[in-house]
Amino acid sequence: MVTVFGLGFVGLTTALGFAHLGYKVYGIDVDEERKNTLRHGELPFYEPYMDEVLTEHLDKNFFVTDDIKKAVSESEYIYYCVGTPYGKNGSANLEYLFSAIDMASNAVDDDKFRVMVIKSTVPPSTTAEKVYPYVKAKNKNFGVANNPEFLREGYCWKDFIEADRIVLGCNDEKSKEMLIKLYEPMNIPIKCVSHSTGEFIKYLSNTLLATLISYSNEMSQVADAIGGIEIGEAFKILHMDKRWNNCNMTSYVYPGCGYGGYCLPKDTCALYSQSEAKGFSPQILKNVINTNEKISRAIAEKIAKGLDNSAKIGILGLSFKPNSDDVRDTPAAKIIKELNALGYKNIYAYDPIANAEFKRRYPEINIEYKESAKAVSDSSDVIAIVTAWDEFKVFKHVKDKKIIDCRYML
Ligand SMILES: NC(=O)c1ccc[n+]([C@@H]2O[C@H](COP(=O)([O-])OP(=O)(O)OC[C@H]3O[C@@H](n4cnc5c(N)ncnc54)[C@H](O)[C@@H]3O)[C@@H](O)[C@H]2O)c1
């Protein structure tokens, strides 16, 4: 049996994934609204296909519960999928993780062996130097492992069920054997490594993606500075190189508005901060972060070029990527704030699914929300495509409006 702490994108996918494999799974969260939504069989966020899986497993072998004692007592596996947001100086904030560890540990009063599995993204050395000693000091019979998650929002279910690899960071045989047994039915390559290696692999992945994006954005600025360069076309021709083998990775080697979302920004900062704290200052990462921080200003200036402050500016797309309503660290928020700082206050915006979430998360941003891309276009002197939603492709044929295609998608 499995208990999962944290029912966000990662935790809910993990819980339903294990339920799908036939295990009994308890889900625990501290967010009452989120739990109620789930108990009604609804998703608290937009994620394709997940509603069907929730309907299939809810109250059959997936239970959203407040009874931590019962859940943890019955479980052999305790998964941690809580958030690890920005902390001090860009480091990862581990307070939710430790609080959830306390919740499980306080609920246990027997000596059955259980493994605590950290699926949240935590910087290398966190399990070995912080979590493991913390758990051991509780003198209860817990193993500690990490099992980083590589899923992408928008593809959560597929990426979990058809994962490329399962990484297990373990320092004891018993936890390792139990985890291999848990995942064996999935028939996916399992790699067992040390605690810190497990964590490092996740950051290798995310910081490489961030680097590819910052590289592409810097190159687009080089091209803009030189002039006369068809930027989108140039990148598409780059992708024709057989060495890319038509892989999905090319979507990260393409200019846009900078990386956003819940993972790449905070994880790149956290690895930089962790490495600095350990005595090495990584210069590539430093500049990847720097480029990403500056890109919103550059884009705002590009949108505003030649406009006076009374101009009406339309923003198309608010989520950090298409097919998602996640607006955490979304480039749209940064670009709008930069436009405001440049003196532009008449801003109209539309996103196919993220208007409400954007309004909720950024109450300080004063824009007029519209119900369609056309309504934004009709109200604005200039429109900027900030998120590459397919439905914005119709603007390819619009000739009577100034369009800044910040995603090079038209
Ligand atoms: N979102 C992604 O695409 C993704 C991909 C891979 C890894 N990750 C990592 O996985 C972790 C979770 O990410 P997410 O996007 O699912 O976050 P999320 O914000 O969607 O969900 C986290 C959940 O944890 C809950 N929580 C906080 N404290 C808790 C506690 N003590 N007990 C129980 N629940 C608690 C929150 O209420 C929230 O519902 C992060 O470390 C993230 O970096 C995220």
The ligand as a Gaussian input file, in Angstrom:
#p B3LYP/6-31G(d) Opt

LIG

0 1
 N        4.906000      20.155000     -12.143000
 C        5.825000      19.478000     -12.809000
 O        5.832000      19.456000     -14.049000
 C        6.880000      18.699000     -12.072000
 C        7.631000      17.736000     -12.784000
 C        8.584000      17.014000     -12.098000
 C        8.855000      17.287000     -10.775000
 N        8.151000      18.250000     -10.121000
 C        8.440000      18.495000      -8.708000
 O        7.474000      17.785000      -7.941000
 C        7.125000      18.546000      -6.766000
 C        5.645000      18.849000      -6.763000
 O        5.330000      19.616000      -7.899000
 P        3.821000      19.872000      -8.350000
 O        3.876000      20.619000      -9.638000
 O        3.073000      18.613000      -8.264000
 O        3.370000      20.871000      -7.190000
 P        1.901000      21.364000      -6.804000
 O        2.074000      22.704000      -6.247000
 O        1.003000      21.150000      -7.989000
 O        1.454000      20.342000      -5.663000
 C        2.057000      20.272000      -4.397000
 C        0.976000      19.871000      -3.404000
 O        1.570000      19.594000      -2.139000
 C        0.636000      19.990000      -1.150000
 N        1.291000      20.046000       0.167000
 C        2.098000      20.992000       0.691000
 N        2.473000      20.651000       1.952000
 C        1.902000      19.452000       2.223000
 C        1.908000      18.590000       3.343000
 N        2.604000      18.844000       4.443000
 N        1.198000      17.447000       3.272000
 C        0.471000      17.136000       2.174000
 N        0.426000      17.926000       1.080000
 C        1.139000      19.064000       1.095000
 C        0.110000      21.309000      -1.686000
 O       -1.088000      21.692000      -1.052000
 C       -0.063000      20.977000      -3.164000
 O       -1.355000      20.466000      -3.435000
 C        8.019000      19.778000      -6.786000
 O        9.190000      19.514000      -6.069000
 C        8.337000      19.939000      -8.267000
 O        9.541000      20.615000      -8.484000
 C        7.147000      18.958000     -10.737000

